Amino acid sequence: MDEESYARAQALRQQVVGKSYVDRSIANTTEFNAPMQDLIVRYVWGEIWSRPELERKSRSIINLALLAALQHPDELRLHVGGALRNGCSKAEIREVLLQVAVYCGVPVALEAFRVVQDELDRLGDESPAPEPAS
């Protein structure tokens, strides 16, 4: 991946998960974890999230469902803000978690609801605004 493509992937990452999160990730990069950070930028953001066949809102809905189902609360929390930035409403996020309940189990969904509610409460009135269509 050339430098320009890498920069576009990093910019997309910032748009979805937030500049402060990406800045912290970069600041916390060490010799040990640098290859993982590079993999994330190149493949997650440069190869998958940047594909035009699905809009960002759909990708966010998929992420929320998968992260809830796989019980990854930290990543789920991170992607709540991304889903809001990508145009998901709180009602849509709730529907995703209800769907998780019937396909993955109520205990899994209860935990996801708790994580998402905590993040929505933390964001409060400063919930990320949807990104303008690009």
Backbone as CSV, one residue per row, in Angstrom:
resi,resn,N_x,N_y,N_z,CA_x,CA_y,CA_z,C_x,C_y,C_z
1,MET,0.856,-1.176,0.000,0.000,0.000,0.000,0.900,1.235,0.000
2,ASP,0.659,2.129,-0.939,1.471,3.341,-1.006,1.066,4.315,0.114
3,GLU,1.883,5.338,0.305,1.664,6.289,1.398,0.323,7.012,1.286
4,GLU,-0.075,7.356,0.074,-1.347,8.059,-0.128,-2.533,7.168,0.265
5,SER,-2.497,5.918,-0.137,-3.560,4.972,0.225,-3.584,4.741,1.732
6,TYR,-2.406,4.641,2.323,-2.304,4.459,3.774,-2.910,5.660,4.504
7,ALA,-2.618,6.852,4.024,-3.161,8.073,4.630,-4.685,8.112,4.494
8,ARG,-5.218,7.686,3.337,-6.678,7.630,3.158,-7.302,6.623,4.124
9,ALA,-6.654,5.479,4.309,-7.155,4.461,5.231,-7.149,4.990,6.664
10,GLN,-6.092,5.671,7.029,-5.999,6.245,8.375,-7.058,7.340,8.572
11,ALA,-7.319,8.131,7.546,-8.355,9.168,7.622,-9.739,8.538,7.782
12,LEU,-10.005,7.469,7.066,-11.275,6.762,7.199,-11.427,6.223,8.611
13,ARG,-10.371,5.650,9.136,-10.383,5.151,10.516,-10.757,6.276,11.489
14,GLN,-10.157,7.445,11.308,-10.470,8.590,12.165,-11.925,9.005,12.034
15,GLN,-12.451,8.996,10.817,-13.845,9.393,10.599,-14.808,8.447,11.303
16,VAL,-14.483,7.171,11.339,-15.401,6.196,11.920,-15.235,6.094,13.433
17,VAL,-14.042,5.839,13.912,-13.873,5.608,15.357,-13.451,6.851,16.124
18,GLY,-13.154,7.917,15.427,-12.820,9.177,16.091,-11.330,9.455,16.110
19,LYS,-11.005,10.716,15.903,-9.609,11.142,15.843,-8.881,10.883,17.157
20,SER,-9.531,11.139,18.284,-8.844,10.964,19.568,-8.467,9.507,19.799
21,TYR,-9.350,8.576,19.407,-9.025,7.152,19.555,-7.826,6.787,18.684
22,VAL,-7.842,7.226,17.444,-6.738,6.905,16.526,-5.447,7.549,17.020
23,ASP,-5.527,8.790,17.474,-4.328,9.454,18.003,-3.746,8.677,19.185
24,ARG,-4.616,8.173,20.087,-4.146,7.371,21.219,-3.504,6.066,20.735
25,SER,-4.119,5.446,19.742,-3.552,4.206,19.201,-2.162,4.443,18.619
26,ILE,-2.022,5.528,17.889,-0.722,5.859,17.304,0.293,6.167,18.405
27,ALA,-0.128,6.936,19.404,0.769,7.298,20.504,1.202,6.067,21.302
28,ASN,0.332,5.057,21.355,0.636,3.843,22.126,1.290,2.746,21.288
29,THR,1.668,3.081,20.066,2.326,2.099,19.215,3.746,1.877,19.715
30,THR,4.096,0.601,19.849,5.430,0.204,20.282,6.059,-0.647,19.192
31,GLU,7.318,-0.977,19.384,7.977,-1.867,18.433,7.238,-3.205,18.372
32,PHE,6.733,-3.654,19.515,6.035,-4.937,19.573,4.702,-4.919,18.839
33,ASN,3.872,-3.864,19.060,2.525,-3.861,18.474,2.424,-3.114,17.139
34,ALA,3.513,-2.538,16.668,3.481,-1.787,15.406,2.985,-2.628,14.228
35,PRO,3.384,-3.888,14.101,2.860,-4.677,12.980,1.336,-4.858,13.044
36,MET,0.777,-4.959,14.243,-0.677,-5.088,14.377,-1.360,-3.784,13.984
37,GLN,-0.814,-2.658,14.403,-1.377,-1.360,14.015,-1.346,-1.204,12.504
38,ASP,-0.253,-1.608,11.897,-0.125,-1.527,10.446,-1.161,-2.428,9.767
39,LEU,-1.338,-3.645,10.271,-2.324,-4.566,9.720,-3.725,-3.966,9.798
40,ILE,-4.056,-3.363,10.932,-5.379,-2.754,11.107,-5.618,-1.666,10.069
41,VAL,-4.655,-0.770,9.922,-4.832,0.324,8.961,-4.936,-0.227,7.545
42,ARG,-4.026,-1.086,7.159,-3.984,-1.600,5.789,-5.202,-2.436,5.429
43,TYR,-5.558,-3.370,6.287,-6.587,-4.333,5.914,-7.983,-3.958,6.399
44,VAL,-8.099,-3.582,7.671,-9.436,-3.232,8.174,-9.954,-1.982,7.471
45,TRP,-9.134,-0.930,7.442,-9.592,0.354,6.909,-9.273,0.529,5.436
46,GLY,-8.111,0.071,4.999,-7.712,0.251,3.601,-8.338,-0.745,2.639
47,GLU,-8.566,-1.965,3.092,-9.077,-2.999,2.200,-10.566,-3.294,2.383
48,ILE,-11.085,-3.217,3.597,-12.470,-3.618,3.827,-13.392,-2.407,3.991
49,TRP,-13.154,-1.562,4.976,-14.053,-0.426,5.204,-14.113,0.527,4.016
50,SER,-13.090,0.548,3.198,-13.062,1.481,2.061,-13.744,0.926,0.811
51,ARG,-14.180,-0.320,0.841,-14.836,-0.901,-0.335,-16.180,-0.200,-0.574
52,PRO,-16.496,0.120,-1.809,-17.704,0.894,-2.101,-19.009,0.083,-2.122
53,GLU,-18.926,-1.233,-2.072,-20.133,-2.045,-2.244,-21.105,-1.969,-1.065
54,LEU,-20.636,-1.607,0.110,-21.511,-1.374,1.269,-21.237,0.022,1.809
55,GLU,-22.290,0.736,2.144,-22.085,2.048,2.741,-21.670,1.871,4.204
56,ARG,-21.098,2.913,4.765,-20.568,2.852,6.129,-21.629,2.468,7.157
57,LYS,-22.840,2.950,6.984,-23.905,2.621,7.938,-24.119,1.106,7.988
58,SER,-24.161,0.469,6.845,-24.326,-0.988,6.812,-23.145,-1.691,7.477
59,ARG,-21.956,-1.221,7.210,-20.775,-1.816,7.841,-20.835,-1.646,9.358
60,SER,-21.314,-0.502,9.820,-21.446,-0.288,11.264,-22.468,-1.246,11.872
61,ILE,-23.589,-1.434,11.198,-24.608,-2.361,11.696,-24.027,-3.775,11.792
62,ILE,-23.295,-4.185,10.773,-22.661,-5.496,10.791,-21.687,-5.594,11.963
63,ASN,-20.856,-4.567,12.134,-19.879,-4.569,13.229,-20.561,-4.692,14.582
64,LEU,-21.611,-3.908,14.803,-22.294,-3.964,16.094,-22.820,-5.369,16.365
65,ALA,-23.449,-5.971,15.365,-24.000,-7.317,15.540,-22.887,-8.330,15.827
66,LEU,-21.823,-8.282,15.050,-20.735,-9.240,15.242,-20.026,-9.054,16.571
67,LEU,-19.737,-7.827,16.921,-19.027,-7.578,18.170,-19.877,-7.948,19.378
68,ALA,-21.179,-7.698,19.290,-22.076,-8.122,20.369,-22.114,-9.645,20.439
69,ALA,-22.310,-10.298,19.288,-22.419,-11.755,19.249,-21.141,-12.430,19.747
70,LEU,-20.010,-11.874,19.388,-18.726,-12.458,19.785,-18.283,-12.012,21.181
71,GLN,-19.101,-11.156,21.790,-18.863,-10.700,23.169,-17.513,-9.995,23.329
72,HIS,-17.337,-8.955,22.515,-16.146,-8.112,22.566,-16.569,-6.706,23.013
73,PRO,-16.778,-6.506,24.317,-17.352,-5.253,24.798,-16.531,-4.000,24.502
74,ASP,-15.218,-4.089,24.563,-14.412,-2.887,24.311,-14.540,-2.426,22.872
75,GLU,-14.479,-3.366,21.940,-14.645,-3.009,20.531,-16.091,-2.581,20.249
76,LEU,-17.051,-3.229,20.893,-18.460,-2.830,20.730,-18.634,-1.385,21.169
77,ARG,-18.096,-1.046,22.332,-18.182,0.322,22.855,-17.594,1.305,21.849
78,LEU,-16.428,0.982,21.310,-15.759,1.846,20.334,-16.631,2.074,19.105
79,HIS,-17.298,1.030,18.641,-18.045,1.134,17.393,-19.449,1.715,17.562
80,VAL,-19.883,1.967,18.790,-21.155,2.683,18.990,-21.028,4.094,18.424
81,GLY,-19.952,4.784,18.797,-19.728,6.125,18.253,-19.579,6.104,16.746
82,GLY,-18.880,5.097,16.228,-18.742,4.967,14.777,-20.080,4.776,14.101
83,ALA,-20.947,3.962,14.712,-22.284,3.737,14.134,-23.078,5.036,14.104
84,LEU,-23.000,5.808,15.164,-23.705,7.100,15.192,-23.130,8.038,14.130
85,ARG,-21.797,8.090,14.023,-21.158,8.927,12.995,-21.558,8.491,11.596
86,ASN,-21.795,7.196,11.435,-22.127,6.657,10.114,-23.619,6.669,9.835
87,GLY,-24.396,7.358,10.667,-25.813,7.564,10.375,-26.781,6.621,11.047
88,CYS,-26.314,5.720,11.899,-27.236,4.842,12.624,-27.926,5.634,13.732
89,SER,-29.200,5.402,13.888,-29.925,6.012,15.005,-29.827,5.093,16.219
90,LYS,-30.140,5.635,17.374,-30.171,4.809,18.583,-31.211,3.706,18.435
91,ALA,-32.328,4.007,17.784,-33.364,2.991,17.561,-32.833,1.859,16.681
92,GLU,-32.057,2.179,15.667,-31.480,1.143,14.809,-30.478,0.293,15.579
93,ILE,-29.684,0.938,16.418,-28.729,0.196,17.237,-29.473,-0.759,18.170
94,ARG,-30.549,-0.292,18.757,-31.374,-1.145,19.621,-31.894,-2.352,18.847
95,GLU,-32.359,-2.132,17.624,-32.880,-3.232,16.813,-31.808,-4.266,16.496
96,VAL,-30.603,-3.807,16.253,-29.491,-4.734,16.022,-29.316,-5.640,17.239
97,LEU,-29.343,-5.043,18.425,-29.135,-5.826,19.654,-30.299,-6.766,19.932
98,LEU,-31.504,-6.360,19.574,-32.643,-7.266,19.719,-32.493,-8.469,18.788
99,GLN,-32.008,-8.227,17.597,-31.779,-9.327,16.656,-30.695,-10.263,17.197
100,VAL,-29.665,-9.685,17.812,-28.623,-10.496,18.441,-29.247,-11.394,19.512
101,ALA,-30.217,-10.868,20.252,-30.846,-11.654,21.320,-31.474,-12.929,20.796
102,VAL,-32.182,-12.846,19.683,-32.875,-14.037,19.197,-31.949,-15.012,18.476
103,TYR,-30.840,-14.543,17.941,-29.936,-15.443,17.230,-28.736,-15.890,18.056
104,CYS,-28.377,-15.118,19.080,-27.170,-15.439,19.853,-27.448,-15.683,21.329
105,GLY,-28.645,-15.341,21.775,-29.010,-15.574,23.162,-29.225,-14.293,23.930
106,VAL,-30.178,-14.388,24.835,-30.535,-13.229,25.659,-29.369,-12.770,26.536
107,PRO,-28.627,-13.663,27.201,-27.512,-13.175,28.020,-26.480,-12.374,27.226
108,VAL,-26.200,-12.807,26.003,-25.257,-12.082,25.145,-25.807,-10.688,24.842
109,ALA,-27.077,-10.618,24.494,-27.690,-9.333,24.161,-27.810,-8.436,25.387
110,LEU,-28.112,-9.004,26.540,-28.190,-8.183,27.757,-26.870,-7.487,28.038
111,GLU,-25.779,-8.218,27.884,-24.465,-7.612,28.081,-24.206,-6.535,27.027
112,ALA,-24.582,-6.799,25.792,-24.393,-5.806,24.731,-25.222,-4.562,25.005
113,PHE,-26.470,-4.741,25.443,-27.300,-3.588,25.798,-26.634,-2.769,26.902
114,ARG,-26.068,-3.447,27.912,-25.414,-2.726,29.010,-24.227,-1.919,28.483
115,VAL,-23.404,-2.534,27.646,-22.221,-1.860,27.102,-22.639,-0.663,26.251
116,VAL,-23.610,-0.868,25.379,-24.053,0.204,24.487,-24.702,1.329,25.291
117,GLN,-25.538,0.989,26.258,-26.169,2.031,27.083,-25.123,2.844,27.825
118,ASP,-24.115,2.169,28.391,-23.032,2.884,29.072,-22.339,3.861,28.130
119,GLU,-22.106,3.423,26.907,-21.433,4.296,25.938,-22.337,5.445,25.518
120,LEU,-23.614,5.172,25.307,-24.552,6.248,24.966,-24.639,7.256,26.105
121,ASP,-24.660,6.766,27.342,-24.679,7.668,28.501,-23.406,8.496,28.557
122,ARG,-22.263,7.857,28.291,-20.986,8.572,28.304,-20.956,9.653,27.240
123,LEU,-21.471,9.325,26.058,-21.498,10.301,24.966,-22.496,11.413,25.240
124,GLY,-23.610,11.075,25.884,-24.635,12.059,26.229,-25.053,12.904,25.051
125,ASP,-25.158,14.184,25.296,-25.569,15.110,24.246,-24.477,15.321,23.200
126,GLU,-23.291,14.798,23.480,-22.191,14.976,22.542,-22.026,13.761,21.639
127,SER,-23.133,13.018,21.424,-23.082,11.878,20.511,-22.556,12.351,19.168
128,PRO,-21.684,11.549,18.587,-21.109,11.947,17.289,-22.216,12.155,16.248
129,ALA,-22.070,13.217,15.515,-23.028,13.500,14.443,-22.702,12.630,13.239
130,PRO,-23.712,12.281,12.466,-23.445,11.508,11.249,-22.484,12.246,10.332
131,GLU,-21.633,11.479,9.683,-20.696,12.026,8.696,-21.483,12.427,7.448
132,PRO,-21.122,13.524,6.832,-21.763,13.857,5.545,-21.446,12.785,4.514
133,ALA,-22.363,12.551,3.625,-22.144,11.549,2.571,-20.953,11.971,1.725
134,SER,-20.121,10.975,1.399,-18.935,11.298,0.598,-19.038,10.730,-0.780
